[in-house]
Amino acid sequence: MSSIIKLENIKKYYLTQQLQLLDIIFRRKPVYVRAMDNVSIEVGKGKILGIVGESGSGKTTLGKIVSTIETPTDGKFYFNEEEITRKTIHNARKHISMVFQNPYTSVNPRMKIKQIVSEPLGHFDMEKTKSVISMVGMDYDEIANKEPKELSGGQIQRIAIARSLIKAPDVLVLDEPTSALDESIQAQILDLLLDIQKQSDLTYLFITHNMGVAKYVADDIAVIYAGKLVEYGPVKKVMETPKHPYTQLLIASVPDFEKKELQSPIGDVPSLINIPKGCRFSDRCPRVMDICRQREPEFRDVDGVKVLCWLYG
Ligand SMILES: Nc1ncnc2c1ncn2[C@@H]1O[C@H](COP(=O)(O)OP(=O)(O)OP(=O)(O)O)[C@@H](O)[C@H]1O
């Protein structure tokens, strides 16, 4: 399978504060947030990769790197098997688009809907604007001259999706595209996204904190914890026999008939400034062993799924 997106050992470290003159004089070391550490993933054309993890685990950082909004601190990123460098980034940008979580903050409230949708083109193109607005199930004549405040959250998210499609991208990075919406609307938007993906043979990186949503949409799942990929493989295998204790906790938190709402696993993602020694999940892991607090595990292939856990040697 040839990949359209490939990340190799990607790191993203954010400086917590710019060093001031006094810091330099007193030789204070810069402090970094290690939002992403050695992440490698690969997505085939026309596939959906679900990126799952709790708040603060680094999902948006990964999405921003893939959509070229952020540059990695280290590692390699290939688009259509061509490495992204300063020279090639402009070409990749034309083919990758991102949809953000909050529809109200992702569009300019003072613009008309037709301007919002056509803005990425740099000029107004009525045919293209009409076409993408119809792709998201809306009527151009009805909404073109309206402002965002006249639309519901679900309608604005449809507009944000139309806007992301206007340059006919090959890849969409969808960052929690339904989390800010009412439950009844969430399913409609998920189905719309799946229809568009099939019609246009798009590739999706679908970021979500909800394993249930990932199961519904994705071909493969990448589970991220504290900036590290901890489990990565085909959705069926990951959902049916989750290997990593963190993946098991995430799956247990999905609502079912007894549990009506998504419940966060107990505890918090550790600070990404003072990373704990050994496995980053060891403080919360129900199956922790001595070695987990001493040394970081390495990836193992277990039944076609990559797992970062000492339980598997
Ligand atoms: N520009 C930045 N400067 C400093 N730290 C940042 C920056 N962007 C993200 N971070 C930090 O990186 C870590 C990962 O953040 P990220 O937004 O990628 O996580 P997330 O899994 O998407 O969480 P959420 O679902 O809450 O958005 C967090 O600790 C966050 O505070």
Ligand as a Chemical Component Dictionary entry (heavy atoms), coordinates in Angstrom:
data_LIG
# 
_chem_comp.id                   LIG 
_chem_comp.type                 NON-POLYMER 
_chem_comp.pdbx_formal_charge   0 
_chem_comp.three_letter_code    LIG 
# 
loop_
_chem_comp_atom.comp_id 
_chem_comp_atom.atom_id 
_chem_comp_atom.alt_atom_id 
_chem_comp_atom.type_symbol 
_chem_comp_atom.charge 
_chem_comp_atom.model_Cartn_x 
_chem_comp_atom.model_Cartn_y 
_chem_comp_atom.model_Cartn_z 
_chem_comp_atom.pdbx_ordinal 
LIG N1  N1  N 0 1.565  26.481 21.155 1  
LIG C1  C1  C 0 1.777  25.787 22.259 2  
LIG N2  N2  N 0 2.681  26.193 23.173 3  
LIG C2  C2  C 0 2.926  25.493 24.303 4  
LIG N3  N3  N 0 2.306  24.327 24.606 5  
LIG C3  C3  C 0 1.403  23.865 23.742 6  
LIG C4  C4  C 0 1.075  24.558 22.516 7  
LIG N4  N4  N 0 0.131  23.846 21.855 8  
LIG C5  C5  C 0 -0.125 22.755 22.615 9  
LIG N5  N5  N 0 0.635  22.765 23.742 10 
LIG C6  C6  C 0 0.652  21.754 24.806 11 
LIG O1  O1  O 0 0.869  20.491 24.192 12 
LIG C7  C7  C 0 0.133  19.481 24.865 13 
LIG C8  C8  C 0 -0.732 18.734 23.875 14 
LIG O2  O2  O 0 -1.755 19.632 23.424 15 
LIG P1  P1  P 0 -2.812 19.250 22.300 16 
LIG O3  O3  O 0 -3.713 20.419 22.109 17 
LIG O4  O4  O 0 -2.100 18.723 21.115 18 
LIG O5  O5  O 0 -3.606 18.058 23.005 19 
LIG P2  P2  P 0 -5.019 17.437 22.635 20 
LIG O6  O6  O 0 -4.883 15.973 22.841 21 
LIG O7  O7  O 0 -5.439 17.886 21.281 22 
LIG O8  O8  O 0 -5.960 18.061 23.729 23 
LIG P3  P3  P 0 -7.373 18.799 23.557 24 
LIG O9  O9  O 0 -8.331 17.715 23.169 25 
LIG O10 O10 O 0 -7.633 19.380 24.914 26 
LIG O11 O11 O 0 -7.168 19.840 22.485 27 
LIG C9  C9  C 0 -0.650 20.170 25.962 28 
LIG O12 O12 O 0 0.087  20.042 27.163 29 
LIG C10 C10 C 0 -0.691 21.618 25.515 30 
LIG O13 O13 O 0 -0.788 22.493 26.607 31 
# 
loop_
_chem_comp_bond.comp_id 
_chem_comp_bond.atom_id_1 
_chem_comp_bond.atom_id_2 
_chem_comp_bond.value_order 
_chem_comp_bond.pdbx_ordinal 
LIG N1  C1  SING 1  
LIG C1  N2  SING 2  
LIG C1  C4  DOUB 3  
LIG N2  C2  DOUB 4  
LIG C2  N3  SING 5  
LIG N3  C3  DOUB 6  
LIG C3  C4  SING 7  
LIG C3  N5  SING 8  
LIG C4  N4  SING 9  
LIG N4  C5  DOUB 10 
LIG C5  N5  SING 11 
LIG N5  C6  SING 12 
LIG C6  O1  SING 13 
LIG C6  C10 SING 14 
LIG O1  C7  SING 15 
LIG C7  C8  SING 16 
LIG C7  C9  SING 17 
LIG C8  O2  SING 18 
LIG O2  P1  SING 19 
LIG P1  O3  DOUB 20 
LIG P1  O4  SING 21 
LIG P1  O5  SING 22 
LIG O5  P2  SING 23 
LIG P2  O6  DOUB 24 
LIG P2  O7  SING 25 
LIG P2  O8  SING 26 
LIG O8  P3  SING 27 
LIG P3  O9  DOUB 28 
LIG P3  O10 SING 29 
LIG P3  O11 SING 30 
LIG C9  O12 SING 31 
LIG C9  C10 SING 32 
LIG C10 O13 SING 33 
# 
